[in-house]
Amino acid sequence: YEFDSYMLNYKYKNQFRLLETDNRLIIPFKVSMRMIISSLDVIHSWTIPSLGIKVDAIPGRINQLNLFSIRPGIYFGQCSEICGMNHSFMPIMLESTSYNIFFDWIKKKI
């Protein structure tokens, strides 16, 4: 499963400015997850500080991340590697939720 998301512009009301994305990544809490990270163009660094996560996405290389969230919530991060002109517009939004909500999200994506 591939995942892309883009920053919402300032026109959207009641959103976290410069943090909110059009497509959040949803994971179940209290479930061990393994993510495979790579890049097609330049080095990116996928970082969510409040979860203690930082993993590099490098072209031609596959890195993996083991993730285990202990509580539900919404977590924000950004690319922490200066990777080009649009570096400052690469937010990350992760929602840790119940397994049932996660499963419903997966069913909609497939």
C-alpha positions as CSV (number, residue, x, y, z in Angstrom):
1,Y,0.0,0.0,0.0
2,E,1.4,3.4,-1.0
3,F,0.5,6.5,0.8
4,D,0.7,10.2,-0.3
5,S,-0.6,13.3,1.5
6,Y,-0.5,17.0,0.8
7,M,-0.6,20.0,3.1
8,L,-4.0,21.8,3.1
9,N,-3.8,25.5,2.3
10,Y,-4.9,28.3,4.6
11,K,-8.5,28.4,3.2
12,Y,-9.6,25.4,5.2
13,K,-11.2,26.7,8.5
14,N,-10.8,24.9,11.9
15,Q,-7.6,23.1,10.8
16,F,-4.1,23.1,12.1
17,R,-2.4,25.7,9.8
18,L,0.6,24.3,8.0
19,L,0.2,20.9,9.8
20,E,-3.1,19.5,8.5
21,T,-2.9,17.2,5.5
22,D,-5.5,16.0,3.0
23,N,-4.9,12.4,3.8
24,R,-3.8,11.3,7.3
25,L,-2.1,8.1,8.0
26,I,-4.2,6.0,10.4
27,I,-2.7,3.3,12.6
28,P,-4.3,1.2,15.4
29,F,-3.0,1.8,18.9
30,K,-1.6,-1.1,20.9
31,V,-0.8,-3.0,17.7
32,S,2.8,-3.4,16.4
33,M,3.2,-2.0,12.9
34,R,6.0,-2.3,10.4
35,M,6.4,0.5,7.8
36,I,8.6,0.3,4.8
37,I,10.1,3.7,3.8
38,S,11.7,4.7,0.5
39,S,11.9,7.7,-1.8
40,L,11.9,8.2,-5.6
41,D,13.7,11.5,-5.8
42,V,15.9,12.8,-2.9
43,I,16.6,12.0,0.7
44,H,13.7,12.7,3.0
45,S,13.5,12.2,6.7
46,W,10.1,11.0,8.0
47,T,9.9,12.5,11.6
48,I,7.2,12.6,14.3
49,P,9.0,14.0,17.4
50,S,6.2,13.3,19.9
51,L,6.4,9.6,19.1
52,G,10.2,9.5,19.0
53,I,10.2,8.6,15.3
54,K,12.8,9.5,12.7
55,V,13.6,7.4,9.6
56,D,15.3,8.3,6.4
57,A,13.7,7.7,3.0
58,I,16.6,7.3,0.6
59,P,16.3,6.7,-3.2
60,G,17.2,3.1,-4.1
61,R,17.1,1.9,-0.5
62,I,14.4,0.5,1.7
63,N,14.3,1.3,5.4
64,Q,11.9,0.0,7.9
65,L,10.3,1.4,10.9
66,N,8.7,-0.5,13.8
67,L,5.9,1.5,15.3
68,F,3.8,0.9,18.4
69,S,1.5,3.6,19.7
70,I,0.2,3.2,23.3
71,R,-2.6,5.8,23.2
72,P,-5.0,7.2,20.6
73,G,-4.4,10.7,19.3
74,I,-3.3,12.8,16.4
75,Y,0.4,13.3,15.9
76,F,2.2,15.8,13.7
77,G,5.6,15.8,12.0
78,Q,7.5,17.0,9.0
79,C,10.3,16.0,6.7
80,S,13.4,16.9,8.7
81,E,15.9,16.7,5.9
82,I,16.3,19.7,3.7
83,C,15.3,18.0,0.4
84,G,14.5,20.8,-2.0
85,M,12.3,23.7,-2.9
86,N,9.1,22.4,-1.3
87,H,10.7,21.0,1.8
88,S,8.7,23.3,4.1
89,F,5.4,21.9,2.7
90,M,5.8,18.3,3.6
91,P,3.8,17.8,6.8
92,I,3.0,14.4,8.3
93,M,-0.2,13.7,10.1
94,L,-0.7,10.4,11.9
95,E,-3.8,9.3,13.7
96,S,-3.6,6.5,16.3
97,T,-7.0,5.1,16.7
98,S,-9.0,1.9,17.7
99,Y,-8.5,-1.2,15.6
100,N,-12.1,-1.0,14.3
101,I,-11.7,2.5,12.9
102,F,-8.3,1.5,11.4
103,F,-9.9,-1.5,9.7
104,D,-12.7,0.7,8.3
105,W,-10.1,3.1,6.9
106,I,-8.2,0.2,5.3
107,K,-11.4,-1.1,3.7
108,K,-12.1,2.3,2.1
109,K,-8.6,2.5,0.7
110,I,-8.6,-0.9,-0.9
